[in-house]
Amino acid sequence: MQEKTFNLLKDSFGIDEPILKLIDESEQAALPVFERLDDIMAFNQYKILSAFQKNQISDMHFGWNTGYGYDDPGRAALERVYADVFKTDAALCRPTIVNGTHALSITLLGILRPGDELIYCTGGPYDTLETVIGIRGTGMGSLKDYGITYKQVELKPDGSIDLEALGRAIGPKTRMCTVQRATGYGWRKAITIDQIREWAGFVKSVRSDIICMVDNCYGEFLDTLEATEVGADVIAGSLIKNPGGGIALTGGYVAGREDLIENISYRMTCPGIGGECGLTFGQTRAMFQGLFTAPKVVNGAVKGSVLCGEVFKRLGFDVCPQPEDIRSDIIQAVRLGSAEAVVTFCEGIQAAAPIDAHVAPIPWDMPGYESEVVMAAGAFVQGSSIELSADAPIREPYNVYFQGGLTYEHSKFGVIKAVKALYDKGLIEL
């Protein structure tokens, strides 16, 4: 850290010198990992540029029409670019897909039919998917309400997919097997591209007609390959996570096999209409630009997570993944051990934000979650977790989940403020 920057952080933000020295030492230790991440970022930047040029994106694609949204050239071009980036037959990318849970929901409900069976191969799904599947809640139109059955296969103790157990679980009614790439609120490493390749190959070897679906939230551009390039039939994600680059105001995407995307489109709108309609409300420019900047933004976020892991490991906390591990999402989990420490960590992240830094995050019963959740996110786009944020369910063993940062420098500042908040309350020693 340069002396001017060191002094600015110390004098203008009141950061204690021992904290800055800890950050500096941790950053130096992480440099070999940063170099590897930079190579991945460069590859993905050029891949996306190639897709833009191949599809001859021009200013005309930033306009918008009204009403039903028929024959929208910007929407059509955007979805061709997404299909090219993820190496799929087709894609849907819409501002009317409200979040990642919605993208996953229309994928499940668009493909599965009464009597089918869904198997989650990475243990339980993210909290908000439990009501979609029917694990919690009744009468809301869940998969369970429509007669679609559900199984889950727990991960092995080392965090890998238990293919042997999956083989036993697959039955004659199994229609889809699903992997959640990101950790969610679990204590495990994200599922890597190599693991997805092995899993998809195994599923297809058991029965070639089973659909392999990947929840790709937080996983885009963490590797030089995407899940759809190694055997996944369909993926889904959110634009206010990685692929929106912090610029897209809302939205989600689905990419995959053409017949699957068509069926999903009928759930996205309605049978018979599908993807032919749907106004983009002038959002194509932001969605194009967000995708173009996404590799660099994701790079900054994942570097921040590596730094967070290195810092808190040095402070004596358990972290997952380890700083040197191969990353397949942007999330860094830290086991803080108490509700007070979790809330304090989130207070530090909120205080590092450009927006609403003066606001104190408090736990609350957030819709779709099983436990009270505390969330810190002073973001330009509300709820955008590619921007600097942290959240945690208020339940044992009190893990907090750090992610995002539109730039590495801001992500780094989030780590600094989280450490300072814990230090000021006497919850850590330096």
N, C-alpha and C positions, 0 to 999 in steps of 0.2 A: 504494500500500500504506500503510495507516495506521501511525502511529508505534508503537502498541502491538503490532501484528502484526509489524512489522519487528523490534522488540526481542525479541519472543518467539522468533522464528525464529533470531535471532542468538545470544541468550543460552541458550535451552533446547536448541536443536538444533545449535548451533555453526556456523551458516551464515555464511560470510564476507560482509562488506558488499558487495564488488564483485559477488558472485553475486546478491544481493538487488537491487542497482541494475540489473543486467542484466535480471533478471526483470521488474522494475517498468517499465523502458523498453519491453521487448518487449510487455508486457501493454497498455500505452497505445497502442502501434502497432496492436494487434489489435482494438481496440474497435469499429471499423466492421464488421469481420467478425462479431464477437460479436453485434452488433445484428441482423444478418441471420439469424444462427442462432437467436436468441431468437424471431423471428417464425415460423420453421419449427416450433420446439418448441411454441409456443402453438397453432398450427393442429392439430398432431398430438394434443396433449392433448385438445382439444375433440372431435376426430374419434373418439378412443377412448372418451371419455365418452359420446358419442352412441350408439356401438355397445353399451355397457353398458346404457344406459337403454332402447334399442330392444328389447333381449333380456330386459328385466326381471330383471336379475341380483339375486338375493336370497341370504340366509343359507343357504337350503336347498341352494344350489349348492356350498357348501363341505363338505358331508358326503361320506361315501364308503361303498361297500358292499364285499362280499367276493367271493371266488371268481372267476367268469368276468368279472364287471363288466358283466353285462347291464343295459340300461336305466339307465345312470348319468346322472342329469339334469345333474350338474355338468359331466361330460365333454362331453355334448351341447351344453350352453349355451356352454361355453368355445370349442368348435369353431365354433359359430355366430358368436360374437363375432369370432374370428379371420377367418372368411370375410367378415364385414361390414367389418372394419378394412382388409383387403386387397382388398375389392371383388371377391370371387370367388364361384363357386357353392358351394364346399364347402372344408373344411379338415380336417386331422388335427393334433391338438396333444396329445402324449402324453409322460408321464415315461419311458415305455419306449423312446422314441427317444433313444439314449444321447448323441448329439452331432450336430454339423452334418454330418459325413461320413456318419453313418448315415442322416440325413434325405435327403441327396443320393443315397445308395446305393439306398434303397428306391424313390426316384423313378425312377432310371435302370433298375433291375432290374424295377420294376413296370410300366413302360411299354414298354420295348424287348423285342423278340423275336428269336430266331435269324434271321439274314439281314438284320436292320436295320443301319443305319449311324448312328453318332453323330458329330457334328462339334462340336468345341470351337472357338469363334470368338474367343477371347481368349488364344490361345497355349496353352501347357501348363497343365493343371489344378494345383490345390494338391497338395502332395506326397502327402497321405493318399488322394487320389482316384486316384493312379496304380495302386495295387493293385486298386482297385475296377474300373477300366477294363481293366486287364491290361497296362499299360505296363511294370510291374514285377511279378515274382512269377508263379507258375503253380500251378494245382490248387486254388485257393481259392474257386472259383465266381465268377470275375470275368466281366465282359461278354465278354471274349475267349474264355473257356472255354465260353460259351454260343453262340459263333458270331456275336457282334455285333462289327462292324468299327468302326474308329475313325480319324478324321482330326482334325487341328488346323490352324487358320488363324492365323498369327502376326499380331499387331497391327502397324499401321503405326509408323514411327519416332516419330510424335507421340503414340502411345498410343491412337489411335482404331481402331475395328474396320475391317478391310480388306474392304469389301463386294464389291469387284471380285474379289478372290481367293476370297471365300466363294462368289460366284456360280459360279466355275469349279469349286469343290470339290463343290458340291451335285450329287448324282447320283440315279439312279432308286431306289437303296436307302436314301437319306437319310431317316431317320424323325424325327430330333431334332437341333436346333441349340441349343447351350448357351453362355451367357455367364456367366463368373465376375465378379461385380460388384466385389468387393474386390481389392486388389492381391495378396493372398497374399504369397509371398516374391519377387514381381517388383518391378521398379523402374519403376512407372508410376502414373498417377493412376487412381483407381477409375472404373469405367464409370458415366456419369451416366444419369439418367432420360431425358434427351433423346436420348442415344446409343442407349439400349435401344429407345426408340420408333422411331428410324430403322432400327435393325437388325431389329426384329420386322416392321416394314412391308416391308422389303426381302425377308426370308425368305418372308413370305406372298405377296409378288408373284411370287416364283419358283415356289412351290408352296404352295397354301393348306393342304394337309394336313400339312405339316411342323410338328412341335411345337416351340414356343419355350420353353425352360426356362432359368430364371435361378437361379444360386447366389446367394442373397440374404444370405448370412452377412456380418455387419458393416454391412449397408446399410439396415436398417430405420429409418425415421423420420429419414433424412438429407434428405428432400425432402418437399414437400406431396403428392406422388404416389408410389405404389409401382409396381414393375415390372408387376404384373398389371393396372394401370390404363392401361398404354400399349402393350399388345400381347403380353405374356408369357402363355403358357397355364398355366404352373405355376411356383411358386417353392418353395424349401426353405431352412430355416435352423435355428439352434440357440437354445435358451432360455437358455443361459448366456452368450449374447452379447446383442445389443440388446434383443430383445422380452421377455426375462425380467426386465429392470430390476434385475438384481442380487439379486432375491428368489427367483425360481424356483430350486429346488435341482438340477434336471436337466431334460432333455427337449429335444424338437425339434418342428418343425412343417413341414407341407406345405400349400400353399393353391393352388387353381386350378380348372380346369374339372371338372365333376362326374364325367364318365366317367374322367378321368385319376386323380382322387383315389380313385375306387373301385378301379381297377387297382392303385394304389400301396398301398391298404389290404390287398390280398391278399398283397402282399410283406411288409408290416409285420407281419401275423400269419400267415395261411395262406389258401390258396384255399378259398372257401366261408364263411370266418369274417369276414375283412376287419375293418372298423371296429366291428362289433357287439359285440366283446369287448375287454377290456383294462382291467385295474384301474388306477385313478389313485392308489391308496395314500395318499389324503388330501392330495394335492398341489394340488388345484384352487384352494384359497384363495391359495397362494403364486403360482400361475401367473396367476390373475386379477389379483392385486395387482401382480405384477411387470410385467404388460402395462400396467396403469394408470399406473404410475410411469415406464415406459420412456422417454417423450419427454423428461422432465426429466433422467433419468440419461444418455441418449444426448447431450443437449445439453451436459452437463458434460464428457462424454468427448471430444466433438469439439472443444469449446473448448480442452481440454487439449492436444489434438493440434495445433491451430493455434498455441498458445503454444510448444509444443515445436519446431515448424517455424521459428517466428520466432526463438527463442533460438539454435538451432543454426545457422541461416543467419547470424545476427550473429557467431557464433563461427567462421565461415568454412567450414562443412561444406556439402556438397550435401544438399539435402532434397527429398523428393517426397511429397506435393504441395507447392507453394509456399504460404506462409501465406495469401495472398489468393485462392487457387484455390477454385472450387466443389467442395465435398466430397460424395462419394457413399459413403464408408465412414468409420470412426472411426480409421483407421490412419495414423500418421505414420512414414515411413521416413527414416532418417538414414544416410548413407554415412560410416562412421567410419574405414574404411581398414585396420584391423588387428584380429586376433582379441582381442588384449589390450584394446583400446578397447571392443569389443563386450561382452566379459564384464564389464568395469568399469562400463559403462553399466547393464547388467542388475543388477549388485551395488547400484548406487545406487537403482534402482527397488525392489529387494527391501528395502533399508534404509528405504524410505519407507512400507512396508506396515503395516497394523494387525495383521496376523497373520504370524508367522514372520519378523519383521523382522531377527532375529538370525541367520537362515540365509543361507549363501552359495550362490548358484546356480552350478552347474558344468555344462559341456557333457556330453551323454550321447547314446547311440544310442536315441532315442525311437522306439517302434514306429510304423511307417507313414511315417517320414521318411527321405530319401535320405542326408542328412548328419547329423553330430552337431548337436544343437540345444541352445542354452542358453535357459532360460525363467525369468523372474522373475515371481512372482505370489503375493504374500502375501494370499490372498483368503479371504473367509468361505465361499465355495463353491469347492471345489477346481477349478482349471482355468477359472474364469470369467474370460473376457477382456473382459467389460464392466466388470469391476473393474480397478483399476490393474495393468497388466502390461506386459512387454516380452519379446520373444523374437527369436531370430536363428539361422539356420543358420550353422555355423562353416565358411564357404567364402567365397572372394573374390567380390565386392569388399568383403565385410564390412559388409553393411547390417544395421541393427537396426530392429525394428518396434515402435513404441510405441503403446499403445492403452489405453483404458478409464479408469476413475475414477468411482466412484459419485457423486461430487460434483466440480465444477470445482476446488474448493479442494484436494482430494486429488490430482487429476491434476496440478495446478500444483506441489504439493509433490514429486510424482514427478520432474518436470522439474528442480526445485531440487536434489534429491538426486543425480540423474544427473550434473548439471553439477559438483556438489561432488566426487563420486567421481572423475571424470576430472581435475578440478583438483588434488585431493590427490595423485594419482599422477603429476602433471606431464605429463599427456597433452593438456591444453589450457592456453592462457594467457588471462588476462582483462585 
